[in-house]
Amino acid sequence: MQRLRQRGRTFFWPKFTFALVLVFTVTGGDAADLSKTLRVVLTIAETSFDPQFASDAASDGVIENIYEAMLDYDYLARPVKVVPRTLEAMPVIEDGGMTYICRVRKGIFFTPDPAFKGKPRELTAGDYSYAIKRLLDPAVKSPWIWLVEGKIAGSAEAIAKAANTGRFDYDAALPGLEVVDRYTLKIRLSQPDLRFIYALAVSNVAAVAREVVDAYGADFGAHPVGTGPYILGSYQRSSKIMLDANPGFREWSYTPSGPIPVESQAIALALKGRRLPFAGHIEISVIEEWQAR
């Protein structure tokens, strides 16, 4: 697990966003002060900011702040629970765990990018359908394919077809992915699986905009465009990563999903009223070998 070091403290990711919550809780940071810069050191270099491709902790920590999965975790709950992130509510589960109906909250937007040709780009159910198809695309070489391969109805056939033709057909209908309307995605599994809901909280199943992937092609991994609390500012590969607060990020503050256990009440109280993003900038330096002092 990757370590974060900040002012003598050591924090761990994945779930870097939650780590930031704890950083500003224990240091007394003001959630409203976007003039603050959090400086972080990584001891391994990132590989890619393509959420469907990246699998190392350094890359995933950045991805989790730029992109958003449908669900997230309430880490203060006991036991830990999955909660809505970009959905209106938890998915409706039918047929004993065979069908998941996910309704995306309206009014969530991707950060501006030339790929959108100057127009606001709203997050839709189709973006999650596209992201899941990218996991299945042999050309993406996703290490996260196991989350959906053979589980989503028709996925095995789609992969086999892509292997035979040399191209994954993103426009072809997939029985297990139905975009019912602009904000509703129906996922059908090959067999009931109540644990599948946890796959929807993995950052590597985060929504991506197809036009951004098409615009940057093979270099998409260096041009992340998401809906999360941060955007990629300056970037020097394997050296320095600067994340800037997303000025268009919707209001978000921690809301308990249920009773707070005694051991978490102090943190929950400190988080009350605080909103993402917690810092105006996150400066990440990559130093692969630490020098002894």
C-alpha positions as a Python dict, from the first residue, in 0.01 Angstrom:
ca = {
    (1, 'M'): (0, 0, 0),
    (2, 'Q'): (140, 339, -100),
    (3, 'R'): (244, 584, 175),
    (4, 'L'): (179, 957, 180),
    (5, 'R'): (407, 1175, 390),
    (6, 'Q'): (299, 1522, 497),
    (7, 'R'): (468, 1727, 772),
    (8, 'G'): (607, 1425, 946),
    (9, 'R'): (286, 1225, 932),
    (10, 'T'): (233, 916, 724),
    (11, 'F'): (-98, 855, 547),
    (12, 'F'): (-201, 566, 329),
    (13, 'W'): (-394, 534, 9),
    (14, 'P'): (-597, 416, -188),
    (15, 'K'): (-896, 635, -111),
    (16, 'F'): (-673, 942, -110),
    (17, 'T'): (-973, 1175, -90),
    (18, 'F'): (-1066, 1031, 248),
    (19, 'A'): (-702, 1060, 353),
    (20, 'L'): (-725, 1431, 275),
    (21, 'V'): (-1028, 1457, 500),
    (22, 'L'): (-823, 1312, 784),
    (23, 'V'): (-524, 1534, 708),
    (24, 'F'): (-729, 1849, 740),
    (25, 'T'): (-909, 1716, 1044),
    (26, 'V'): (-593, 1642, 1241),
    (27, 'T'): (-412, 1958, 1126),
    (28, 'G'): (-706, 2189, 1188),
    (29, 'G'): (-737, 2289, 823),
    (30, 'D'): (-1019, 2516, 714),
    (31, 'A'): (-1230, 2352, 446),
    (32, 'A'): (-1315, 2689, 296),
    (33, 'D'): (-956, 2807, 257),
    (34, 'L'): (-866, 2720, -102),
    (35, 'S'): (-539, 2912, -72),
    (36, 'K'): (-392, 2611, 106),
    (37, 'T'): (-155, 2371, -69),
    (38, 'L'): (-115, 2017, 57),
    (39, 'R'): (229, 1879, -26),
    (40, 'V'): (260, 1504, -63),
    (41, 'V'): (553, 1276, -146),
    (42, 'L'): (519, 947, -333),
    (43, 'T'): (784, 680, -315),
    (44, 'I'): (673, 521, -643),
    (45, 'A'): (597, 691, -975),
    (46, 'E'): (258, 701, -1140),
    (47, 'T'): (198, 506, -1462),
    (48, 'S'): (-125, 642, -1609),
    (49, 'F'): (-433, 841, -1515),
    (50, 'D'): (-657, 624, -1731),
    (51, 'P'): (-894, 483, -1468),
    (52, 'Q'): (-966, 166, -1664),
    (53, 'F'): (-596, 93, -1717),
    (54, 'A'): (-406, 212, -1408),
    (55, 'S'): (-352, -34, -1126),
    (56, 'D'): (-73, 113, -913),
    (57, 'A'): (-145, 298, -590),
    (58, 'A'): (24, 621, -703),
    (59, 'S'): (-194, 655, -1012),
    (60, 'D'): (-511, 540, -837),
    (61, 'G'): (-465, 801, -566),
    (62, 'V'): (-475, 1077, -827),
    (63, 'I'): (-756, 912, -1024),
    (64, 'E'): (-978, 900, -714),
    (65, 'N'): (-960, 1278, -687),
    (66, 'I'): (-1032, 1349, -1054),
    (67, 'Y'): (-1280, 1078, -1151),
    (68, 'E'): (-1585, 943, -973),
    (69, 'A'): (-1737, 600, -947),
    (70, 'M'): (-2110, 567, -895),
    (71, 'L'): (-2065, 468, -532),
    (72, 'D'): (-1820, 540, -253),
    (73, 'Y'): (-1750, 417, 99),
    (74, 'D'): (-1854, 558, 433),
    (75, 'Y'): (-1534, 476, 618),
    (76, 'L'): (-1666, 586, 955),
    (77, 'A'): (-1956, 341, 950),
    (78, 'R'): (-1918, 7, 1126),
    (79, 'P'): (-1917, -206, 927),
    (80, 'V'): (-1796, 13, 640),
    (81, 'K'): (-2081, 81, 395),
    (82, 'V'): (-2112, 170, 28),
    (83, 'V'): (-2302, 493, -30),
    (84, 'P'): (-2408, 696, -337),
    (85, 'R'): (-2148, 924, -490),
    (86, 'T'): (-2287, 1035, -826),
    (87, 'L'): (-2615, 847, -799),
    (88, 'E'): (-2940, 988, -664),
    (89, 'A'): (-2968, 690, -431),
    (90, 'M'): (-2833, 340, -392),
    (91, 'P'): (-2894, 118, -698),
    (92, 'V'): (-3225, -65, -706),
    (93, 'I'): (-3140, -436, -697),
    (94, 'E'): (-3388, -674, -857),
    (95, 'D'): (-3413, -1043, -941),
    (96, 'G'): (-3219, -1149, -635),
    (97, 'G'): (-2908, -960, -740),
    (98, 'M'): (-2929, -1017, -1115),
    (99, 'T'): (-3030, -661, -1209),
    (100, 'Y'): (-2895, -328, -1086),
    (101, 'I'): (-3075, -5, -1177),
    (102, 'C'): (-2851, 300, -1131),
    (103, 'R'): (-2985, 654, -1156),
    (104, 'V'): (-2723, 925, -1205),
    (105, 'R'): (-2783, 1254, -1027),
    (106, 'K'): (-2863, 1540, -1263),
    (107, 'G'): (-2643, 1847, -1283),
    (108, 'I'): (-2299, 1688, -1245),
    (109, 'F'): (-2052, 1811, -1506),
    (110, 'F'): (-1712, 1711, -1638),
    (111, 'T'): (-1445, 1976, -1606),
    (112, 'P'): (-1404, 2184, -1924),
    (113, 'D'): (-1178, 2041, -2194),
    (114, 'P'): (-1118, 2124, -2562),
    (115, 'A'): (-1268, 1785, -2648),
    (116, 'F'): (-1608, 1929, -2550),
    (117, 'K'): (-1573, 2214, -2800),
    (118, 'G'): (-1663, 2486, -2552),
    (119, 'K'): (-1989, 2329, -2435),
    (120, 'P'): (-2073, 2215, -2080),
    (121, 'R'): (-2062, 1836, -2063),
    (122, 'E'): (-2302, 1673, -1819),
    (123, 'L'): (-2236, 1333, -1667),
    (124, 'T'): (-2479, 1072, -1802),
    (125, 'A'): (-2558, 705, -1761),
    (126, 'G'): (-2392, 646, -2097),
    (127, 'D'): (-2057, 753, -1953),
    (128, 'Y'): (-2066, 469, -1703),
    (129, 'S'): (-2177, 224, -1970),
    (130, 'Y'): (-1883, 336, -2184),
    (131, 'A'): (-1640, 301, -1892),
    (132, 'I'): (-1753, -56, -1827),
    (133, 'K'): (-1714, -139, -2196),
    (134, 'R'): (-1359, -3, -2180),
    (135, 'L'): (-1285, -258, -1909),
    (136, 'L'): (-1392, -528, -2154),
    (137, 'D'): (-1199, -391, -2453),
    (138, 'P'): (-887, -608, -2510),
    (139, 'A'): (-707, -304, -2653),
    (140, 'V'): (-728, -121, -2319),
    (141, 'K'): (-559, -416, -2144),
    (142, 'S'): (-741, -340, -1823),
    (143, 'P'): (-619, -528, -1516),
    (144, 'W'): (-965, -462, -1374),
    (145, 'I'): (-1152, -668, -1633),
    (146, 'W'): (-1217, -932, -1368),
    (147, 'L'): (-1469, -697, -1208),
    (148, 'V'): (-1708, -740, -1501),
    (149, 'E'): (-1582, -1018, -1731),
    (150, 'G'): (-1829, -1305, -1737),
    (151, 'K'): (-2043, -1123, -1480),
    (152, 'I'): (-2223, -875, -1704),
    (153, 'A'): (-2455, -1051, -1947),
    (154, 'G'): (-2299, -1073, -2293),
    (155, 'S'): (-1954, -962, -2179),
    (156, 'A'): (-1780, -1288, -2271),
    (157, 'E'): (-1928, -1279, -2620),
    (158, 'A'): (-1829, -914, -2669),
    (159, 'I'): (-1470, -988, -2568),
    (160, 'A'): (-1453, -1289, -2801),
    (161, 'K'): (-1591, -1084, -3090),
    (162, 'A'): (-1332, -811, -3032),
    (163, 'A'): (-1056, -1072, -3028),
    (164, 'N'): (-1174, -1206, -3364),
    (165, 'T'): (-1229, -872, -3536),
    (166, 'G'): (-942, -682, -3373),
    (167, 'R'): (-1176, -405, -3255),
    (168, 'F'): (-1423, -368, -2970),
    (169, 'D'): (-1756, -238, -3097),
    (170, 'Y'): (-1862, 26, -2845),
    (171, 'D'): (-2179, 102, -3039),
    (172, 'A'): (-2307, -256, -3044),
    (173, 'A'): (-2577, -345, -2795),
    (174, 'L'): (-2459, -538, -2491),
    (175, 'P'): (-2735, -737, -2316),
    (176, 'G'): (-2601, -653, -1972),
    (177, 'L'): (-2573, -277, -2024),
    (178, 'E'): (-2888, -83, -2107),
    (179, 'V'): (-2893, 295, -2107),
    (180, 'V'): (-3262, 333, -2029),
    (181, 'D'): (-3254, 711, -2050),
    (182, 'R'): (-3003, 995, -2010),
    (183, 'Y'): (-2960, 930, -1639),
    (184, 'T'): (-3054, 564, -1591),
    (185, 'L'): (-2829, 263, -1646),
    (186, 'K'): (-2961, -90, -1605),
    (187, 'I'): (-2695, -355, -1547),
    (188, 'R'): (-2791, -719, -1594),
    (189, 'L'): (-2564, -994, -1468),
    (190, 'S'): (-2523, -1346, -1600),
    (191, 'Q'): (-2623, -1477, -1259),
    (192, 'P'): (-2730, -1323, -927),
    (193, 'D'): (-2446, -1158, -736),
    (194, 'L'): (-2524, -932, -442),
    (195, 'R'): (-2153, -854, -405),
    (196, 'F'): (-2142, -684, -746),
    (197, 'I'): (-2247, -360, -582),
    (198, 'Y'): (-1894, -324, -445),
    (199, 'A'): (-1757, -315, -800),
    (200, 'L'): (-1954, 5, -854),
    (201, 'A'): (-1751, 174, -580),
    (202, 'V'): (-1413, 98, -740),
    (203, 'S'): (-1249, 409, -888),
    (204, 'N'): (-1144, 208, -1194),
    (205, 'V'): (-1512, 183, -1290),
    (206, 'A'): (-1536, 563, -1286),
    (207, 'A'): (-1712, 742, -1569),
    (208, 'V'): (-1506, 874, -1858),
    (209, 'A'): (-1621, 1086, -2150),
    (210, 'R'): (-1585, 908, -2483),
    (211, 'E'): (-1502, 1227, -2670),
    (212, 'V'): (-1203, 1286, -2440),
    (213, 'V'): (-1072, 934, -2499),
    (214, 'D'): (-1116, 981, -2874),
    (215, 'A'): (-949, 1323, -2870),
    (216, 'Y'): (-631, 1216, -2691),
    (217, 'G'): (-603, 858, -2814),
    (218, 'A'): (-297, 679, -2682),
    (219, 'D'): (-211, 981, -2463),
    (220, 'F'): (-547, 978, -2283),
    (221, 'G'): (-376, 857, -1967),
    (222, 'A'): (-197, 1192, -1938),
    (223, 'H'): (-514, 1397, -1992),
    (224, 'P'): (-764, 1298, -1723),
    (225, 'V'): (-1098, 1477, -1738),
    (226, 'G'): (-1349, 1385, -1472),
    (227, 'T'): (-1621, 1516, -1243),
    (228, 'G'): (-1433, 1496, -912),
    (229, 'P'): (-1310, 1764, -670),
    (230, 'Y'): (-974, 1812, -844),
    (231, 'I'): (-836, 1865, -1192),
    (232, 'L'): (-488, 1796, -1323),
    (233, 'G'): (-288, 2118, -1333),
    (234, 'S'): (81, 2101, -1419),
    (235, 'Y'): (230, 1759, -1473),
    (236, 'Q'): (586, 1632, -1512),
    (237, 'R'): (585, 1258, -1562),
    (238, 'S'): (737, 1059, -1276),
    (239, 'S'): (842, 1384, -1110),
    (240, 'K'): (568, 1623, -1003),
    (241, 'I'): (188, 1625, -1020),
    (242, 'M'): (-16, 1933, -932),
    (243, 'L'): (-385, 1893, -865),
    (244, 'D'): (-599, 2208, -854),
    (245, 'A'): (-940, 2242, -694),
    (246, 'N'): (-1223, 2197, -943),
    (247, 'P'): (-1406, 2533, -933),
    (248, 'G'): (-1719, 2372, -1072),
    (249, 'F'): (-1736, 2086, -825),
    (250, 'R'): (-2077, 2042, -670),
    (251, 'E'): (-2119, 2098, -298),
    (252, 'W'): (-2030, 1789, -97),
    (253, 'S'): (-1991, 1735, 273),
    (254, 'Y'): (-1971, 1424, 483),
    (255, 'T'): (-2312, 1285, 580),
    (256, 'P'): (-2316, 978, 806),
    (257, 'S'): (-2492, 680, 653),
    (258, 'G'): (-2610, 569, 997),
    (259, 'P'): (-2520, 583, 1365),
    (260, 'I'): (-2158, 682, 1422),
    (261, 'P'): (-1961, 440, 1639),
    (262, 'V'): (-1798, 586, 1948),
    (263, 'E'): (-1445, 552, 1809),
    (264, 'S'): (-1538, 761, 1502),
    (265, 'Q'): (-1746, 1036, 1663),
    (266, 'A'): (-1458, 1281, 1709),
    (267, 'I'): (-1366, 1261, 1341),
    (268, 'A'): (-1731, 1290, 1233),
    (269, 'L'): (-1772, 1602, 1448),
    (270, 'A'): (-1457, 1757, 1301),
    (271, 'L'): (-1588, 1688, 950),
    (272, 'K'): (-1925, 1850, 1013),
    (273, 'G'): (-1982, 2133, 767),
    (274, 'R'): (-1657, 2076, 578),
    (275, 'R'): (-1683, 2046, 203),
    (276, 'L'): (-1472, 1915, -78),
    (277, 'P'): (-1230, 2023, -207),
    (278, 'F'): (-1039, 2069, 119),
    (279, 'A'): (-733, 2240, -30),
    (280, 'G'): (-687, 2463, -330),
    (281, 'H'): (-390, 2261, -452),
    (282, 'I'): (-227, 1925, -394),
    (283, 'E'): (140, 1920, -491),
    (284, 'I'): (264, 1564, -534),
    (285, 'S'): (637, 1503, -567),
    (286, 'V'): (773, 1166, -675),
    (287, 'I'): (1088, 1066, -487),
    (288, 'E'): (1143, 698, -546),
    (289, 'E'): (1433, 662, -302),
    (290, 'W'): (1442, 841, 30),
    (291, 'Q'): (1776, 967, 153),
    (292, 'A'): (1857, 895, 517),
    (293, 'R'): (1882, 1205, 732),
}
